Every structure is written in structure tokens, then in C-alpha cells.
Amino acid sequence: MIVEHAFLVGFSKSFGLFYLIALSVAVAIHAMKPSNKQRFDEAARSILRDEAEPWR
């Protein structure tokens, strides 16, 4: 069975596209979950809290 180069390229491009779309949707769902709100808010406040102190 001989697989042509054009078929492999098309398959890999399609697979990569669907993989990245699924990964993006998974990341967006994780970021929007209400259970993560407190953790993300704390991370945002910790950055500002660190800047208030003088450089050591």
C-alpha cells in the first residue's frame, strides 16, 4: 500500500486544525469555570501586591 505525500500532508493539516480547535475550546471552558474564579482573582491580586513592596 503506497500512501501519497499529498494525502499525508492533507491529513496532518486537518488533524492539526481539529486538535488546536479542541484544545482552544478546552482551555476556554477551563478558564470560564466558576470554580476557578477565586484562584484567578487571587493570582491577579498577588501580582499587584508584589509591586507595592520596594525592590530588595
C-alpha positions as CSV (number, residue, x, y, z in Angstrom):
1,M,0.0,0.0,0.0
2,I,1.5,3.3,-1.1
3,V,0.4,6.4,0.6
4,E,1.0,9.6,-1.3
5,H,2.7,12.6,0.1
6,A,-0.3,14.9,-0.7
7,F,-2.6,12.7,1.3
8,L,-0.4,12.7,4.3
9,V,0.0,16.5,4.2
10,G,-3.7,17.0,3.9
11,F,-4.4,14.6,6.7
12,S,-1.9,16.1,9.1
13,K,-3.1,19.6,8.4
14,S,-6.7,18.6,9.1
15,F,-5.8,16.7,12.2
16,G,-3.7,19.6,13.5
17,L,-6.6,22.0,12.8
18,F,-9.1,19.9,14.8
19,Y,-6.6,19.3,17.5
20,L,-5.9,23.0,18.0
21,I,-9.6,23.9,17.9
22,A,-10.4,21.2,20.6
23,L,-7.5,22.4,22.7
24,S,-8.7,26.0,22.5
25,V,-12.2,25.1,23.5
26,A,-10.9,23.1,26.4
27,V,-8.8,26.0,27.7
28,A,-11.7,28.4,27.3
29,I,-14.0,26.1,29.2
30,H,-11.4,25.7,32.0
31,A,-10.9,29.5,32.2
32,M,-14.6,30.2,32.4
33,K,-15.5,27.7,35.1
34,P,-17.0,29.4,38.1
35,S,-14.9,27.2,40.5
36,N,-11.7,28.8,39.2
37,K,-12.8,32.4,39.8
38,Q,-11.3,32.7,43.3
39,R,-7.9,31.2,42.1
40,F,-7.6,33.6,39.1
41,D,-8.6,36.6,41.2
42,E,-6.0,35.7,43.9
43,A,-3.4,35.3,41.2
44,A,-4.3,38.8,39.8
45,R,-4.1,40.4,43.2
46,S,-0.8,38.8,44.1
47,I,0.9,40.4,41.2
48,L,-0.2,43.9,42.3
49,R,0.7,43.1,45.9
50,D,4.2,42.2,44.9
51,E,4.7,45.5,43.1
52,A,3.8,47.6,46.2
53,E,6.9,46.5,48.0
54,P,10.3,48.1,47.3
55,W,12.9,46.2,45.3
56,R,15.2,44.2,47.6
